[in-house]
Amino acid sequence: MTVPCRERVVLALQAALEGNAGIPGLAVERDRDTPVTDGDLPRLVIYEGAESGAADFTGEDGYALAINIEGYAGGGDAAAAASAAATLRAEADRAVLADVTLGGTARGVSLAEEPAPVRLGLEAVRPAKGFVRSFTVEYATAEGDPFTFA
């Protein structure tokens, strides 16, 4: 079955995060709906947001897709957890922004306005910290064809 361009963009972003070897034991997943626990750390969770589109009469449909990435990290104390979360955030930024075309699926990726705090919450015994990063991914498909990149 053919995969829509939007899904291929999100998969490319996920692959960029999974390829981040800077954080040992890092897990990356999409659309988690349960709280994060000690055994889940460190973790990045990808959420697709709203998508705006505009046909610009050039034979293609352009889109801007909002992506939120929630990150969770833990440590032996509050300071270590905060440091681990800051490092995870920086590594996630580096992984996503290293190739703003996401392997040729996107026209650009940029940081968006800082969103509300993490939505899942942490059910951790040891100190843990979370963050949210928002990105806007721009891509284009052939006019009227969500399966073919322009």
PyMOL commands that set and color helices and strands:
alter all, ss='L'
color gray80, all
select helices_A, chain A and resi 5-18+38-40+78-97
alter helices_A, ss='H'
color red, helices_A
select strands_A, chain A and resi 27-30+36-37+43-55+60-74+108-111+122-123+128-142+145-149
alter strands_A, ss='S'
color yellow, strands_A
deselect
rebuild
show_as cartoon
